Amino acid sequence: MQKITLSQLRAAVERSGLDSNTFDRIHAALLSEPQEAPNFEAAHVSYYLGALLIIGAMGWFITSAWDTLSGFTIFLIAALYAAVFGIVGKKLFDNPHTRIPGGLLVTVAVCMTPLAIYGIERACGWWPSNDPGSYTRFHPYINASWVVMELGTILVAAIALYFVRFGFITAPAAYALWYLSMDATALLFGAHWSFHQMCQISVAFGLLMLIAAYFLDRDTDLDLSFWFYLFGLLTFTGGLTLMGDGNQLGKAIYCLIHLLLMVLAVILQRKVFLVFGAIGVFAYLMGEAEGYFRNSFAFTISLTLIGAVFIAAGIFYKRNEDALQQKLAPFVPSKIRDRHAPVSFS
């Protein structure tokens, strides 16, 4: 997608026979539009890193020390975090110059939801299934009793997104949906799934998430579909990879699916499909090379050749990108085809 500079816009207006007042009005209107995804700046690294550290501190990296607190105390701490970050984030978001840190702080507030709900459930002694134990088990272990925490996170994310139109808020919702695919099936069927069954569920739910992402994929400034595409692909391809079908037909189908993902990257204009597709094809070729040339110098040579093939394929695609896109154009959905190229000023 082409980005248009200020001088290019001015020249285009002049070539169209429009007066300078028209250019000034267009320029002013574009500058007044809030930018959800402005050009990358060094400060953005600090914004996202800070947000992820807070989310991690209250989620992934939470310690067993929290087990000494009562459920009501856990709820109060999580609610206080959510209130402070939510209020400050909303105020920052309303300022065009601090929209990104504001949106990230609102996302942090949403991420407090599972801990807050856990505190309430711990205080009341009520669980959808059995007592799941420490909150430190939430991320690594599948348990039917996590379902309410995940549903609550999805609901709170939807409410936050209604008031704060920031795409990253969909990330905790997509993450919770990923967990829900495992925990909800355990609750509904009352079963402890085998590893192979969990992989099958992961593939099926990942496919559903990709379908949902496609319907959310629209030509708007707010990209609601990216994180659903990301977690959908992670769940779908992760399940396929971990299933590890040992027969040659299964391996060939695995490779073919990932080749199709690379084609979808062009059709849907989503690079994330290209990344996961390439990783899958690479994994297939690596496995085949190791199987045929294990413990021999040919293994090193084969990997070198595979790397050279990837580079050559990239060069071929870049040289023939326009022609390939034209051939695939009939398959591109109209809503994807009609996207407008972003405009930026430099």
Protein Blocks (a to p, Z undefined) as FASTA:
>chain_A
ZZddfklmmmmmmmnopafklmmmmmmmmmmpccfbgcddfklmmmmmmmmmmmmmmmmm
pcfklmmpcfklmmmmmmmmmmmmmmmmmmmmmpmklmmmmmmmmmmmmmmmmmmmmmmm
mmnopafbbcebjfklmmmpccfklmmmmmmmmmmmmmmmmmmccfklmmmmmmmmmmmm
mmmmmmmnopacdfklmmmmmmmmmmmmmmmmmmmpccdfbdfklmmmmmmmmmmmmmmm
mnopabfklmmmmmmmmmmmmmmmmmnopaklmmmmmmmmmmmmmmmmmmmmgoiaklmm
mmmmmmmmmmmmmmmmmmmmmmmmmmmmmmpcfklmmpccddddZZ
